[in-house]
């Protein structure tokens, strides 16, 4: 039960983080080694011919400053084509104020955390400052452009909501003085096939380009989550080992109590194999019933975890998952049924192994010696 609940919660958190990340990132990004794409329209046509590609959109990504009445802060500025970008990333879903359709060459979308800290609302005027500006006799001068806030988005990830802004592709070209987009972002039908699709696209596009998948762009995060889940699985596996030792101790105590009964059975003709089977069956019944009860309770608790947490919060007057810290309204869970099957199988196997030693001790009882001293 403990293994199923804990691993389901960890799976849920991983899926929740994945959903939030893919709300602002595409599944695949393709760019040129030279730093820009000369013919983005032609490249888009080639990419969209792939049957597994759902959408493609050009973008410009760079860093700059945003200046508003509430102060100045560094941001990541992303230039997008609103119509095509909506097919690639979840822009429409994450906008909490305003509309994506309102984003024109003078508009900007900002994150909810940035808006809160800087006191920015819909319709406010802000300035974006690019570090790379025109070169004058005095050196390079940063370029500044005014924008009007057309929308506020919330991904649920603090880093994105506090550091990311969206403007139109044309506006980003003017701000950063670029004629070409940085790359093409792509959405595919199956995110777990992104690597094979990227390799296939590279064959069709030709040399001079590179591709990164969502896993490559977030490798350290998902590697850490995977390592944490593996370690938790190993640690919690010791719970099953403790239960196995409990089966051993229970059966050994039973053998000690039933020595006289075993001796009587053997004197009546019961074989060593029959005695062995009796106690092996008893151990397996304990293991199977415990495994079945654990699986049922684990699944019931997993699917009703949030009501249980709310009940605990009500009883003890505590807040288990503060929303201002974790940015979630409940504990996400996702049951991995193949993993549940592995847990149940390992539990049964350990129960079987735990029953071997007590059963052999029972089968080795000498009825003559037992009857002599306990007769």
C-alpha positions as CSV (number, residue, x, y, z in Angstrom):
1,X,0.0,0.0,0.0
2,X,2.8,2.4,0.9
3,X,4.7,1.7,-2.3
4,X,1.6,2.1,-4.5
5,X,0.6,5.4,-2.9
6,X,4.1,7.0,-2.8
7,X,5.0,6.0,-6.3
8,X,1.6,7.1,-7.7
9,X,2.1,10.5,-6.1
10,X,5.6,10.8,-7.5
11,X,4.3,9.8,-11.0
12,X,1.6,12.4,-10.6
13,X,4.0,15.1,-9.7
14,X,6.3,14.2,-12.6
15,X,3.3,14.3,-15.0
16,X,2.1,17.6,-13.6
17,X,5.6,19.2,-14.0
18,X,5.8,17.7,-17.5
19,X,2.4,19.3,-18.4
20,X,3.4,22.7,-17.0
21,X,6.7,22.6,-18.8
22,X,5.2,21.6,-22.1
23,X,2.7,24.5,-21.7
24,X,5.5,26.9,-22.5
25,X,7.9,24.7,-24.4
26,X,7.5,22.8,-27.6
27,X,8.2,19.1,-28.1
28,X,11.0,19.7,-30.6
29,X,13.1,22.7,-31.4
30,X,15.0,22.9,-34.7
31,X,17.6,25.6,-35.4
32,X,20.5,26.4,-37.6
33,X,24.2,26.2,-36.6
34,X,24.6,29.7,-38.0
35,X,22.1,31.1,-35.5
36,X,19.1,31.9,-37.6
37,X,16.8,30.3,-40.3
38,X,17.0,32.0,-43.6
39,X,13.8,30.5,-45.1
40,X,11.5,29.6,-42.2
41,X,8.4,29.2,-44.4
42,X,10.1,26.6,-46.6
43,X,11.4,24.7,-43.5
44,X,8.0,24.8,-42.0
45,X,6.5,23.2,-45.1
46,X,9.1,20.4,-44.9
47,X,8.4,19.8,-41.2
48,X,4.6,19.8,-41.6
49,X,4.8,17.0,-44.2
50,X,5.7,14.6,-41.5
51,X,2.5,12.7,-40.4
52,X,3.5,12.8,-36.7
53,X,3.9,16.6,-36.6
54,X,0.9,18.4,-35.3
55,X,2.1,22.0,-35.7
56,X,5.2,24.2,-36.3
57,X,5.9,27.8,-35.6
58,X,9.0,30.1,-35.9
59,X,10.3,32.0,-32.8
60,X,13.0,34.3,-31.6
61,X,14.3,33.8,-28.1
62,X,16.6,36.2,-26.3
63,X,17.1,38.0,-23.0
64,X,16.4,41.6,-22.1
65,X,14.9,43.9,-19.5
66,X,11.4,44.9,-18.8
67,X,10.8,48.4,-17.3
68,X,7.5,49.3,-15.7
69,X,6.2,51.7,-13.0
70,X,7.0,48.9,-10.4
71,X,10.7,48.7,-11.4
72,X,13.0,47.0,-13.9
73,X,13.8,43.3,-14.0
74,X,15.5,40.8,-16.3
75,X,13.3,38.6,-18.5
76,X,13.4,36.0,-21.3
77,X,11.8,37.5,-24.3
78,X,10.1,35.2,-26.7
79,X,8.9,36.4,-30.1
80,X,6.1,34.2,-31.6
81,X,3.6,34.0,-34.4
82,X,0.3,34.0,-32.3
83,X,-1.7,31.9,-34.8
84,X,0.8,29.1,-35.4
85,X,2.3,29.2,-31.9
86,X,-1.2,28.4,-30.4
87,X,-0.9,25.0,-32.3
88,X,2.4,24.2,-30.7
89,X,2.3,25.5,-27.1
90,X,-0.6,25.8,-24.7
91,X,-0.8,29.6,-24.9
92,X,-4.6,29.9,-25.0
93,X,-4.9,27.6,-21.9
94,X,-2.4,29.4,-19.7
95,X,-3.7,32.9,-20.4
96,X,-5.7,34.0,-17.3
97,X,-6.4,37.6,-18.3
98,X,-6.8,38.9,-21.8
99,X,-6.7,37.0,-25.1
100,X,-4.0,35.6,-27.4
101,X,-5.8,37.1,-30.4
102,X,-5.1,40.6,-28.9
103,X,-1.4,40.1,-29.2
104,X,-0.2,42.4,-32.0
105,X,3.1,44.1,-32.9
106,X,2.6,46.6,-30.0
107,X,1.3,44.1,-27.4
108,X,3.0,41.9,-24.8
109,X,2.0,38.9,-22.7
110,X,3.6,38.7,-19.2
111,X,3.6,36.1,-16.4
112,X,1.4,36.3,-13.4
113,X,4.2,36.5,-10.9
114,X,6.0,39.2,-12.8
115,X,2.7,41.2,-13.1
116,X,2.1,40.8,-9.3
117,X,5.6,41.9,-8.3
118,X,5.7,44.9,-10.7
119,X,2.1,45.9,-10.2
120,X,1.3,45.5,-13.9
121,X,-2.3,45.0,-15.2
122,X,-4.0,44.7,-18.6
123,X,-3.5,47.9,-20.6
124,X,-0.4,49.1,-18.8
125,X,2.5,50.4,-20.8
126,X,5.9,48.8,-20.4
127,X,9.3,49.1,-22.1
128,X,11.4,46.2,-23.3
129,X,15.1,46.8,-23.5
130,X,17.5,44.8,-25.7
131,X,21.2,44.7,-24.7
132,X,22.1,44.6,-28.4
133,X,21.3,47.9,-30.0
134,X,22.7,50.2,-32.7
135,X,26.4,50.9,-32.8
136,X,27.3,54.5,-32.4
137,X,30.6,56.4,-32.0
138,X,30.1,56.0,-28.3
139,X,29.7,52.2,-28.6
140,X,26.6,49.9,-28.6
141,X,23.5,51.5,-27.2
142,X,20.7,49.3,-25.7
143,X,17.5,49.5,-27.7
144,X,14.2,50.2,-26.0
145,X,10.6,49.7,-27.4
146,X,7.3,50.5,-25.8
147,X,4.6,47.8,-25.4
148,X,1.1,47.5,-24.0
149,X,0.1,44.6,-21.8
150,X,-2.5,42.5,-23.7
151,X,-2.6,39.5,-21.5
152,X,-1.3,37.8,-18.3
153,X,-0.5,34.0,-18.3
154,X,0.0,31.5,-15.5
155,X,1.8,28.2,-16.1
156,X,2.0,27.2,-12.4
157,X,5.9,27.2,-12.7
158,X,7.4,30.2,-10.8
159,X,10.4,30.5,-13.0
160,X,8.3,30.9,-16.2
161,X,5.7,33.1,-14.6
162,X,8.3,35.5,-13.2
163,X,10.8,35.6,-16.0
164,X,9.0,35.0,-19.4
165,X,7.3,37.5,-21.7
166,X,5.8,37.0,-25.1
167,X,5.7,39.5,-28.0
168,X,5.0,39.1,-31.7
169,X,7.7,37.8,-34.0
170,X,7.8,41.1,-36.0
171,X,8.2,43.1,-32.8
172,X,11.0,40.8,-31.6
173,X,12.8,41.2,-35.0
174,X,12.6,45.0,-34.6
175,X,13.7,44.8,-30.9
176,X,16.7,42.6,-31.5
177,X,17.4,43.8,-35.0
178,X,17.2,40.4,-36.5
179,X,15.9,39.4,-39.9
180,X,15.5,35.7,-39.3
181,X,13.8,33.7,-36.5
182,X,16.0,31.7,-34.0
183,X,14.4,28.4,-34.9
184,X,11.2,26.4,-35.5
185,X,9.3,24.9,-32.5
186,X,7.3,21.8,-33.2
187,X,4.5,19.9,-31.6
188,X,4.1,16.1,-32.2
189,X,1.3,13.7,-31.7
190,X,3.2,11.5,-29.2
191,X,5.7,13.3,-26.9
192,X,7.4,10.0,-26.1
193,X,8.3,9.5,-29.8
194,X,9.8,13.0,-30.0
195,X,13.4,11.7,-30.3
196,X,12.7,9.3,-33.2
197,X,10.6,12.0,-35.0
198,X,13.4,14.6,-34.5
199,X,15.9,12.1,-36.1
200,X,13.6,11.5,-39.0
201,X,13.1,15.3,-39.6
202,X,16.9,15.8,-39.6
203,X,17.2,13.3,-42.4
204,X,14.6,15.3,-44.5
205,X,15.9,18.7,-43.6
206,X,19.5,18.1,-44.4
207,X,22.9,19.2,-42.9
208,X,23.4,22.5,-41.1
209,X,20.6,22.1,-38.6
210,X,20.3,20.7,-35.1
211,X,17.3,19.4,-33.1
212,X,16.5,19.2,-29.4
213,X,13.5,17.4,-27.8
214,X,11.7,18.4,-24.6
215,X,13.7,15.7,-22.8
216,X,17.0,17.2,-23.9
217,X,15.9,20.7,-22.8
218,X,14.9,19.4,-19.3
219,X,17.3,16.5,-18.9
220,X,18.6,17.4,-15.5
221,X,15.1,17.9,-14.0
222,X,13.6,14.7,-15.3
223,X,16.8,12.7,-14.5
224,X,16.5,14.0,-10.9
225,X,12.8,13.0,-10.7
226,X,13.6,9.5,-12.1
227,X,16.5,9.0,-9.7
228,X,14.3,10.1,-6.7
229,X,11.6,7.7,-7.7
230,X,14.0,4.8,-8.0
231,X,15.6,5.6,-4.6
232,X,12.1,5.8,-3.0
233,X,11.2,2.5,-4.6
234,X,14.3,0.8,-3.1
235,X,13.8,2.4,0.3
236,X,10.1,1.5,0.5
237,X,10.8,-2.0,-0.7
238,X,12.3,-2.6,2.8
239,X,8.7,-2.3,4.1
240,X,7.9,-5.5,2.2
241,X,11.1,-7.0,3.6
242,X,10.0,-6.2,7.1
243,X,6.6,-7.8,6.4
244,X,8.5,-10.9,5.1
245,X,10.4,-11.2,8.3
246,X,7.1,-10.9,10.2
247,X,5.8,-13.9,8.2
248,X,9.0,-15.8,9.2
249,X,8.6,-15.0,12.9
250,X,4.9,-15.8,12.8
251,X,5.4,-19.2,11.2
252,X,8.4,-20.1,13.5
253,X,6.2,-19.3,16.5
254,X,3.5,-21.5,15.1
255,X,5.9,-24.3,14.4
256,X,7.0,-24.1,18.1
257,X,3.4,-24.2,19.3
258,X,2.4,-27.0,17.0
259,X,5.4,-29.3,17.5
260,X,3.2,-31.9,19.2
261,X,0.6,-31.8,16.5
262,X,3.3,-32.2,13.8
263,X,4.6,-35.2,15.7
264,X,1.2,-36.8,15.9
265,X,0.6,-36.2,12.1
266,X,4.0,-37.8,11.3
267,X,3.3,-40.7,13.6
268,X,0.0,-41.2,11.7
269,X,1.8,-41.4,8.4
270,X,2.2,-37.8,7.2
271,X,5.3,-37.4,5.1
272,X,7.9,-34.7,5.4
273,X,6.8,-33.3,2.0
274,X,3.2,-33.0,3.3
275,X,4.2,-31.1,6.4
276,X,6.4,-28.9,4.2
277,X,3.4,-28.1,1.9
278,X,1.1,-27.3,4.9
279,X,3.4,-24.6,6.2
280,X,4.3,-23.3,2.7
281,X,0.6,-23.0,1.9
282,X,0.0,-21.2,5.2
283,X,2.9,-18.7,4.5
284,X,1.5,-18.1,0.9
285,X,-2.0,-17.6,2.2
286,X,-0.7,-14.9,4.6
287,X,1.4,-13.3,1.8
288,X,-1.3,-13.4,-0.8
289,X,-4.0,-12.0,1.4
290,X,-1.7,-9.2,2.6
291,X,-0.6,-8.4,-1.0
292,X,-4.3,-8.3,-2.2
293,X,-5.3,-6.1,0.8
294,X,-2.3,-3.8,0.2
295,X,-3.1,-3.4,-3.5
296,X,-6.7,-2.7,-2.9
297,X,-6.0,-0.2,-0.1
298,X,-3.2,1.4,-2.1
299,X,-5.5,2.0,-5.1
300,X,-8.4,3.2,-3.0
301,X,-6.2,5.6,-1.1
302,X,-4.4,6.8,-4.2
303,X,-7.7,7.7,-6.0
304,X,-9.1,9.4,-2.8
305,X,-5.9,11.0,-1.6
306,X,-7.0,14.6,-1.8
307,X,-10.1,14.0,0.4
308,X,-7.9,12.2,2.9
309,X,-5.5,15.1,3.0
310,X,-8.3,17.6,3.4
311,X,-9.6,15.5,6.3
312,X,-6.2,15.4,7.9
313,X,-5.9,19.2,7.5
314,X,-9.3,19.7,9.1
315,X,-8.5,17.4,12.1
316,X,-5.0,18.7,12.8
317,X,-5.6,22.4,11.6
318,X,-2.6,22.3,9.3
319,X,-2.0,22.9,5.6
320,X,-0.2,20.0,4.0
321,X,0.4,21.6,0.6
322,X,0.4,25.4,0.9
323,X,-0.7,26.8,-2.5
324,X,1.7,29.8,-2.3
325,X,4.7,27.4,-1.9
326,X,3.7,24.5,-4.3
327,X,1.5,26.3,-6.8
328,X,-0.9,23.4,-6.9
329,X,-4.5,23.0,-5.5
330,X,-4.1,19.3,-4.7
331,X,-1.8,16.3,-4.7
332,X,-1.5,14.9,-8.2
333,X,-1.6,11.1,-8.6
334,X,-1.1,8.8,-11.5
335,X,-1.3,5.0,-11.0
336,X,1.2,3.0,-13.1
337,X,-0.5,-0.4,-13.3
338,X,2.5,-2.3,-14.7
339,X,4.5,-1.0,-11.7
340,X,1.7,-2.0,-9.3
341,X,1.9,-5.5,-10.9
342,X,5.6,-5.6,-10.3
343,X,5.1,-4.6,-6.6
344,X,2.5,-7.2,-6.1
345,X,4.6,-9.9,-7.7
346,X,7.7,-9.0,-5.6
347,X,5.5,-9.1,-2.5
348,X,4.2,-12.6,-3.3
349,X,7.8,-13.8,-4.2
350,X,9.2,-12.5,-0.9
351,X,6.3,-14.1,1.0
352,X,7.1,-17.4,-0.7
353,X,10.8,-17.1,0.2
354,X,9.9,-16.1,3.8
355,X,7.8,-19.3,4.3
356,X,10.6,-21.7,3.2
357,X,12.7,-21.7,6.4
358,X,9.9,-22.1,8.9
359,X,8.3,-24.8,6.7
360,X,11.5,-26.8,6.5
361,X,12.0,-26.5,10.3
362,X,8.5,-27.9,10.7
363,X,9.1,-30.8,8.3
364,X,12.4,-31.7,10.0
365,X,10.6,-32.3,13.4
366,X,11.5,-35.8,14.8
367,X,8.2,-37.2,16.2
368,X,10.0,-39.6,18.5
369,X,12.0,-36.8,20.2
370,X,9.0,-34.5,20.4
371,X,6.8,-37.2,22.0
372,X,9.6,-38.2,24.4
373,X,9.9,-34.7,25.9
374,X,6.4,-33.3,25.3
375,X,4.3,-36.5,25.2
